[in-house]
Amino acid sequence: MFEFRTDIDYNCSIGELAELCEKYNATISIIQADGPAGGNPFISFLFTTQSDMDNFEYEFYHGPS
């Protein structure tokens, strides 16, 4: 398993995040609902392949390529 952890802005679209998780076979779990980055949720994404995680991370930060 490969893990990517980050905080999620409250303005993030849950629908778009769900689509991104589905596209890259990610399983999502909340580590901390009121996280350390200004109270935003701190989230863990789990992947079965390194390439899925890398592609997810790139699209998460930069948008679709």
Secondary structure, 3 states (H helix, E strand, C coil): CEEEEEECCCCCCHHHHHHHHHHCCCEEEEEECCCCCCCCCEEEEEECCHHHHHHHHHHHHHCCC
